[in-house]
Amino acid sequence: METSCRICAGPVKGSVDLGVQPRGNAFPKADDLAGEFFYRLLVGMCDSCAMVQLMADIPQEVRYHDQYPYRASNSTVHSDHFAGVARRLLRTELTGFDPFIVEIGCNDGVMLASIADAGLRHLGVEPSQEVAALAKSKGVRVLSSFFDEETAGEIRAQHGPADVIFGANVIAHISHLDSVLKGAVTLLGPNGVFVFEEPYLGAVVEQTAFDLFYDEHSFVFSVSSIRAAARLFGLELVDAEPLAIHGGSMRYTLAKRGARTPAPAVAELLADERARRLDRHATLEDLSRRAERVREDLTALLRELRADGKRVAGYGAPAKITTVTNYCGIGTDLIPYVCDSTPSKQDRVVAGSHIPVVPPSVFAEDSPDYAVLFAWNHAKEIMAKESGFTGRWIVYVPEVRIL
Ligand SMILES: [Zn+2]
């Protein structure tokens, strides 16, 4: 199968096939499964710009329904991270007279609340009403909208140019990325920067983190693909910085072309990507083979444990669990329930595989023999919190192991 690149219209060839999948964050009610949306999760790379992208078109309205359960502030690691991001932007970029910052997808205000507390002009652009209300309750100004070229023009007309446009774990979600980049050019002042941090292709490949692919992740970025995308729209990649968050992310800084000298890190990371062949189809094809191996090993292990009469549960219900359980064909016969501390996910089921999501108290009381760690990017935080757990952890990234 071949499609056209969402950025440059070049040919995209499918390399990773994760089968028929529902929406990663749907978490339907057990008695409301009739309308589940399914699509074929194929991932490919553009021949021209090397952008890794989903090949299916999923309507934006289907993806961002009003009960979108992700709350950025639920994890203390994330809250601390974004407080740090705000401090750094205040110190480095928001230093001029009356600066203005726009955050695309401000979620519950986890980052902008610190900016609001500092008394700076800001605007969060957030299409999900429920999380926007949480942001507003923290004193954050929110425009309930999707960010695109048109919205950017309206914001500039009303508030003037932006010194910073920021986005975290949201830019790679936006299928109309071309319009976002055009919007950034429209909205940024002459020396403004567009800073965003997103899961990194290099980390996905290194960790065999195929579960990062789901409907909301329209793209997985690399330094080379972002550099190419920026160039197409009159922007330039002027800095890139690897981050540990979300199991391996990259923070990209774009400026208007010619406005800033690129930092040495850009050339260094590009050389590293070339050495790792991150811009080659063969790299994705290899990832696909390793994902198949994880599927075989994980289902074999879970069947063996069931045959031995062991009690197994899941721990953590990020969107990743939807990809893994549907790709591997894991249902309640192998994992009867998964616990998650997010109240809006509890009393619901994982889409497609229909594994019930329960509060952590159920896990503590049940004390299963084994727990599959789906929120593997929070492994340290979870294992510290569950130091009283007497069973054993099962991880499947980068390969299936019992800890
Ligand atoms: Zn392309």
Boltz pocket constraint, residues with backbone or C-beta under 6 A from the ligand:
constraints:
  - pocket:
      binder: B
      contacts: [[A, 5], [A, 6], [A, 7], [A, 8], [A, 9], [A, 10], [A, 46], [A, 47], [A, 48], [A, 49], [A, 50], [A, 51]]
      max_distance: 6.0
